Amino acid sequence: MEAGTRSQNTATVESPRSAPPVLPWTLRLRLFASTTGLDLAERRDGTVNRFLLSLADRQSPASPRPDALGVRSADVTVDASRDLWARVFSPATEAAATSTPLPVLVYVHGGGFTFFSAASTSVDGMCRRFCRGLGAVVVSVTYRLAPEHRYPAAYDDCVDVLRYLGATGLPANVAAPVDLSRCFLAGDSAGGNIAHHVAHRWTSSSNSPIRLAGVILLQPYFGGEERTEAELRLEGVAPLVNMRRSDWSWRAFLPEGADRNHPAAHVTGEAGPEPELAEAFPPAMVVVGGVDPLQDWQRRYAAMLRRKGKAVRLVEFPDAFHAFYGFPELPDAGRVVEEIKAFIESNSSIHCDPAA
């Protein structure tokens, strides 16, 4: 499908429902348990029951010893006053320590701006697979969560992690040697939204110490007051994402009183001006799933980048639901790592030395 295709459907237009995706029963059970835990933690008054969430959000510690994938990890404090930290994943093989410095993938997790951290078992496992499959050092950011910390706290935190990397680099005892001229910013779902806005801010500054080589958005979380064709067609059918959960997340994250056409959510120009992207805005890769209710917003985003003359690679997985990359038993979860690796390799010739 052409990236510029736009849906004209709204909430008043009837849209036929799609059939549910065919998934193994074990995966269906995991998805049910995950969504049930999150739904119970979402209070009607817009707050989060963090105690209930802690029961559903399993945590994994950092592991300085190599795991089965040959990956080690360590936690790095960026700003203790606001509990801003990152988990660094590094290949632990002897070859990695003596080879050419590795690219860096700064990763921003999803979770509707309100859930998870770099220590969440699902995020930790995914970043380990990225580290191994991409041959890169992965810096997984733990940003402040809504609704306790609304827009723009998450954006501020991720910008400050990039500043930290540019100013101090990574401690030699937690990572293989890295090449900050090959620094890529990535995120999934809400993390994809954050990655776009951070890249926008970063490249609009004249004194950024690192120039981003690329931005990778896995099913980024954009939206608006409009109900798109995919949102209507997949309502009650697609796993994980529905309009009720999505609306709750936007209310938790956006400023009090703001609607979904706020520029943090709506970046594609239908309900307001498109963002003015700097010339240095990096090449982008946008991953879309055919069973994701957010897919129309994601294609519109890719089309917006193209209208502005930005390089964008749109990668579609027709049978993929939202957050499919977090389930390694799915073939598409392995394929998306291959696509990311190809994108990193194709953009690694863009060298950008960090400033002093």
N, C-alpha and C positions, 0 to 999 in steps of 0.2 A: 504494500500500500504506500502511496506517495506520502511523504512526511507532511506535506502541506495540506492534506485533506482535513476539512473542518466539519464537525458535526453541528447541525442546526437544531437538534432536538432540545427541548426543554422539559420541565416537569409536567407540562400540560399535554405532551405528545405521548400517545400510546406506543410502547415499544415491546415487541415480542420477547419473552424470556428465552435465554439460552438454556441448553441442557447442562446439568452439573458435570464437571470434569470427572473422568474415570480415574480414580486413585486407589492404590492398595488400601485395604481396611486398616492396616497398622498406621498408615500415614493419616487417614481420616481421623483415627482415634487421637493421634497427637495434635492435630489441628483443632479438634473439638476441645481437648483439655486446655490447650493454649488460649483459645478465644474465651472459654468459660472463665478461666482465671483472670484474664484482663477485664472482661465485662464486670465481674464481681468487684474488681478494684476501682472501677469508674463510678464515682458517686453522682447522683442526680444533680447535686449542687455544683458540679464542675470540679470538685476536688478528687484526690486519689487516696484510696486506703492503702498506704504504703506497707502496712503490716500484711494484709492479704496478698499484695503484690509480691512481697518477699517470699511467700510460700510457693508462688507460681514461677518466679524468676530464679531458677537455679544459678548458682555462682560457681565459677572455676578460678582457682588461684593461679597466679603467674608461676611458670615452671622454668627455673634456670637450667635444668637438665633437659637435654633433647627428648622430645616425645617420639612416637612411632613414625611421625612424618619427618623427623630430623629438624624440628623447629623448637627453639627455646624462646622464652618470653620473660620480660621484666617490666615492672611498673615504674613510671617516671613522673614525679610531681612537677607540675608547671606553675601552679599558684595554690598553695595550701589554704589561703584565706577563703577561697571559694570552692575548695575541693576539686580543683581542675587538674586532671591527670590524664595520662595516656599509658596504654599497654603496648610495648614494643615487641614485635615478633621478628625473629631473625633466623635465617638458616644457620644451623649449628655444625655443618660439615666442615672438615678441615679445608676443603677446597674453597669454601666461601670466604674464609679468612685470608686467603692468599690471592684470590682472583681479583678482577677488575671491580671497583666499587659498584655496589648494587643500586638500582633505582629505589626511590622511597614512595610508598603509597600511604598517604595520610587518609585514614578511613573514618567516616562518620556513620555511626549506626542508626538504624531506623527505630520505630516504636512510637509513632505518632507524636513525637516531641515530649512524651510523658513517661515512657517506659525504657528500661534496660540501661546497660552500661557496658564498658569494655570487658568487664568481668562476667557478664551474663554468659552462661555456657553456650548458648546458640551463637552469640557474637564472637566469643573466644574461638570456638571451633571453626567458624567461617573464616576468620582472619588467619588461622593456622593453615587452612587449605589455600588461601590466597598467597600466603608467604611461600609455601611449598610450590604451588603451581605456577606462580609468576616469577619466582626467583628474585623476590624483592623484599626489602625490609618494610614491614607494615606497622604504621603508627596509628593505633586505634584510640580515638578520642572519647573521653568521658566528659560530656558537657552538662551544664545545669539543666534540669528538667522542668517543664511546665506541669501543672499550673503555678507551682511555687515560684518559678522563674519564667516569666512570659517573654515573648518577643521584645527585644532582640538578643536576649541573654545567650541563647545557643550560638547565634552568629558571632557575637563578641568572643565567646570562649574559643571557637574554632579559629578565628583570626589570631587570637593570642597564642594558640599552639603553633601556628605557622611562624609567628614572630619569634617564639622560643627556638624553633628549629633554625631560623635564620641567624639568630644571635648567638646560640650556644652549640648548635648541632646536637647529636646524640652521644651520650656517654659511651666511651669505647668498650666498657665492660658489659653493655646491654645490647649491642648491635654490631653486626658486621660492618665493614667500611661502606659508606654510602656516597652517592653522587647526587648532591642537591640540585645539580642542573637537570636531573631527571626526577623531579618531584611532581607526583600526580596526586590530585585531590579527588577522592571518591566517596560515595555515600549511597545507601539504599533507602528507599521510601522517604520518610522525613529527613533522613541523612542526605538523600539526594537533593532535596529542597535546600538544606543547609549548605551543601557543597556548591550549588549554583550561586547562592547569595554571598557566600564567602569568596568565591572566585570573582564575582562582580565587584565586591569591595576591594579585594586584594589588587586586582588589575587596574582599579581606578585611582590607586595611590601611586604617587611618583617616587616614593622612597621604600617600596616593598623590598625586603632583603632577599627574597626568593622569587624568581619568576616561574610560574607554574607551567609545566610542559603539557598538561592535559587535565581535563576534568571528566570523571566517569560517574554517570548517574544511573543507578540500577532502579528502575521503576520509580522515578522520583515522585514525590507527593506534592502535586500542585492542585489547584482547584479554583472554584468560583461559585457564585450564587446559582449559576446555570446548572441544570442537571443534564449531563451529556448522554448521548445515545448508549454508550457502553455502561454508564452508571445505572441507567434504567433497565437495560437488557440483562445485566448480570446481578441485579439486586436480589438477594436471597438465594443466589446460585453460586457465586464465587466464594471460595474460602477466604477467611480472615477479614476482608474489607467489605463493608457495606456502608450505606449512606448514614445510618445512625452513628456508627463508630467514627466515621470520618468527620461528621459534623461535631461530635463531642470533642475530638482532638483539636479541630480548628478553634472551637470556643475556649479550650484550655490554653492554647498557645498565643492566639492573637491578642492585641490590646483589648481591654474591657470595652465593650460596645462596638467593636469592629465587626464587619461582616466578611464573608469569604471572598469578596472582591478586593480586600486589602492587598497591597502590593507584595506582601510576603507570600500570599497564597496564589494570587492571580498575576502571572507574569507574561501572558501570551497575547495581550492586547485587545481582547474582545470587550472588556468592561472598563478599560482604562489604558493609559499610555504604556507602551512597551518599555522595558528598562533600557537606558542608554548605556550600552556596553562599550567598554574601552577597547581601543585597538589591540591591546595586549590580552584581551580575553582569550583563553587557550582553546585549542581544538577540544571538541566534546564527543563523548560516546554516550548514547542514550539507549538503555535496554528497556524493551516493551514486551509485556506478556499478553497473549490473546485472551486470557481468562482473568484479566485484571480490570476491575471497574475504572481504574484511573488512566487507562490507556489513551483515551482521546486527549486528555490534558498533556500527556507525555509526547504524543505526536505533534500537537500544536506547539509545544516547547521547541522541539527539533525544527519545526517549520519557522518559528520566530528567529532562531539562531541563523538559519539559512537566509532569511530575508535581510538580516543584518550583515551578511557576508562572512559569517563565521563557519569554520570547518566543523562539520558534525557527521558522526557515523551513527546511523539508526540501526539497531540490531533487534530483530523481532523473533520471539519464540511463540509460535501460534498456540501451543497447548499449555503455556505456562501461567500459573496463578501468581498472585502477589506474594513476594518473598520466596519464590521457588528456589532461589540460589542458596537458601539456608538448609536445604534438605539434600545431603550428598547422595542419597539413594536414587535421586531423579537424574536421568541422563543429561537433561538441560542444565543442571547445576554444574556438571563438568564442562559442558560446552561454553557456558558463559565465562568460565575462567580462561579458556582458550581464546575467546574473543577479546577479553581484557588484555591478555598477554600480547596478542597481535597489535592491539591499539597502542600499548606501551612501547612495543618495539618500533612501530611505525612513526612514533613521535619522539623517540629518544635522540634523534639527531638534532633537535632544537636545544641548543646548549644555552644555559643562562646561569652565569656564575653568581653566587650570592655576594651581596655587597658587604663591605666591612661594617 
